[in-house]
Amino acid sequence: MFQPENRRAALRGPDAKANRQKLEEMNVLLDEGAKNLNSARHKTTEQVMNRFTFKNIEALLGAFDSDASISVGRLDHSLAELTKIEQNYSRMDSTYKTLSNTCNSLAKDKLDASQADTASMPSASDTHNDTCATYSFSSASESTLESPQEVRNFKSQDKLNLAGIQKQLNTSLRTVERTPESSGEIQIQYLPNNNASVVVIADAPGKPAFVLKVFGEVRQSNIVT
């Protein structure tokens, strides 16, 4: 939820100030929750381990009694209980790390940086009179999931020239609604909440797909082949 692009989207537009306040309040609440969880997990661990140690001592002392099998059974039960403790602690630790990472993503310096990014990006109302732009790509390897390129401030009259990729693949580009599988299949996903689009084109088998992130809505009419 709090990836850089989500922060930028929340801190852009007329609700930016109110959203900033909400994010700061959320950060305070999450930070408090993380601290409480961290304190609780340490107290719980200490209490349980003390109890576990006491049970072990009882079991070991019981080994000198006439019926040693009872002591062995107690020890086995304690070991099984320890396994459950470790699993619960692991879940608590994972939750704590998630809360901590989320708090870090909402830290003041992160919000300041995201707000600075949005300030440098012109809004749609500022750019509707601009001349149209064409963004050309000649190879599917130019932009992949591992290293995607980004097109910012994409307007309705702009174009994505994918003729080079079509020539490289030696097949026509065919639009599909699902994840592209066969070479030349292209999918356009639009995320209205972020006003961003993702263009995916399947390359030859065994090769990474072409993945392009576009800040703006990409329609079929924007594609040139």
URPE-V312244 format. One record per backbone hydrogen bond with DSSP energy under -1.0 kcal/mol. NH is the residue of the N-H (numbers start at 1). CO is the residue of the C=O. E is the energy in kcal/mol with one decimal. If there is no record, write none. Layout:
nh=NH co=CO e=E
nh=NH co=CO e=E
This chain:
nh=7 co=3 e=-2.2
nh=8 co=4 e=-2.6
nh=9 co=5 e=-2.0
nh=10 co=6 e=-2.2
nh=11 co=7 e=-2.0
nh=12 co=9 e=-1.1
nh=16 co=13 e=-1.6
nh=19 co=15 e=-2.7
nh=20 co=16 e=-2.4
nh=21 co=17 e=-1.9
nh=22 co=18 e=-2.1
nh=23 co=19 e=-2.5
nh=24 co=20 e=-2.2
nh=25 co=21 e=-2.4
nh=26 co=22 e=-2.5
nh=27 co=23 e=-2.1
nh=28 co=24 e=-1.8
nh=29 co=25 e=-2.1
nh=30 co=26 e=-2.7
nh=31 co=27 e=-2.4
nh=32 co=28 e=-2.2
nh=33 co=29 e=-2.3
nh=34 co=30 e=-2.5
nh=35 co=31 e=-2.2
nh=36 co=32 e=-2.4
nh=37 co=33 e=-2.4
nh=38 co=34 e=-2.4
nh=39 co=35 e=-2.4
nh=40 co=36 e=-2.6
nh=41 co=37 e=-2.5
nh=42 co=38 e=-1.6
nh=43 co=39 e=-2.2
nh=44 co=40 e=-2.8
nh=45 co=41 e=-2.2
nh=46 co=42 e=-2.2
nh=47 co=43 e=-2.5
nh=48 co=44 e=-2.7
nh=49 co=45 e=-2.6
nh=50 co=46 e=-2.0
nh=51 co=47 e=-2.0
nh=52 co=48 e=-2.8
nh=53 co=49 e=-2.6
nh=54 co=50 e=-2.1
nh=55 co=51 e=-2.2
nh=56 co=52 e=-2.1
nh=57 co=53 e=-2.2
nh=58 co=54 e=-2.2
nh=59 co=55 e=-2.3
nh=60 co=56 e=-2.7
nh=61 co=57 e=-2.6
nh=62 co=58 e=-2.1
nh=64 co=61 e=-1.5
nh=65 co=62 e=-1.8
nh=72 co=68 e=-2.1
nh=73 co=69 e=-2.1
nh=74 co=70 e=-2.1
nh=75 co=71 e=-2.3
nh=76 co=72 e=-2.5
nh=77 co=73 e=-2.2
nh=78 co=74 e=-2.1
nh=79 co=75 e=-2.2
nh=80 co=76 e=-2.1
nh=81 co=77 e=-2.1
nh=82 co=78 e=-2.2
nh=83 co=79 e=-1.8
nh=84 co=80 e=-1.6
nh=85 co=81 e=-2.1
nh=86 co=82 e=-2.5
nh=87 co=83 e=-1.9
nh=88 co=84 e=-2.5
nh=89 co=85 e=-2.6
nh=90 co=86 e=-2.1
nh=91 co=87 e=-1.9
nh=92 co=88 e=-2.3
nh=93 co=89 e=-2.8
nh=94 co=90 e=-2.2
nh=95 co=91 e=-2.3
nh=96 co=92 e=-2.5
nh=97 co=93 e=-2.3
nh=98 co=94 e=-2.1
nh=99 co=95 e=-2.4
nh=100 co=96 e=-2.6
nh=101 co=97 e=-2.7
nh=102 co=98 e=-2.2
nh=103 co=99 e=-2.4
nh=104 co=100 e=-2.4
nh=105 co=101 e=-1.8
nh=107 co=104 e=-1.3
nh=111 co=107 e=-2.3
nh=112 co=108 e=-2.8
nh=113 co=109 e=-2.1
nh=114 co=110 e=-2.3
nh=115 co=111 e=-2.4
nh=116 co=112 e=-2.1
nh=117 co=113 e=-1.9
nh=118 co=114 e=-2.0
nh=119 co=115 e=-1.7
nh=120 co=116 e=-1.1
nh=130 co=127 e=-1.6
nh=135 co=159 e=-2.6
nh=137 co=161 e=-2.3
nh=142 co=139 e=-1.6
nh=144 co=147 e=-1.0
nh=151 co=213 e=-2.4
nh=154 co=215 e=-2.4
nh=158 co=155 e=-1.6
nh=159 co=133 e=-2.6
nh=160 co=222 e=-3.0
nh=161 co=135 e=-2.6
nh=162 co=224 e=-3.0
nh=166 co=162 e=-2.3
nh=167 co=163 e=-2.3
nh=168 co=164 e=-2.2
nh=169 co=165 e=-2.7
nh=170 co=166 e=-1.0
nh=171 co=166 e=-1.4
nh=174 co=184 e=-2.3
nh=176 co=186 e=-2.7
nh=184 co=202 e=-2.5
nh=185 co=182 e=-2.2
nh=186 co=174 e=-3.0
nh=187 co=200 e=-2.7
nh=189 co=198 e=-2.7
nh=191 co=196 e=-3.7
nh=195 co=191 e=-1.1
nh=196 co=191 e=-1.6
nh=197 co=214 e=-3.5
nh=198 co=189 e=-2.6
nh=199 co=212 e=-2.7
nh=200 co=187 e=-2.6
nh=201 co=210 e=-2.3
nh=202 co=185 e=-2.4
nh=207 co=204 e=-2.2
nh=210 co=201 e=-2.8
nh=211 co=143 e=-2.8
nh=212 co=199 e=-2.5
nh=213 co=149 e=-2.2
nh=214 co=197 e=-3.2
nh=215 co=151 e=-3.4
nh=216 co=214 e=-1.3
nh=222 co=219 e=-1.6
nh=223 co=220 e=-1.5
nh=224 co=160 e=-2.9
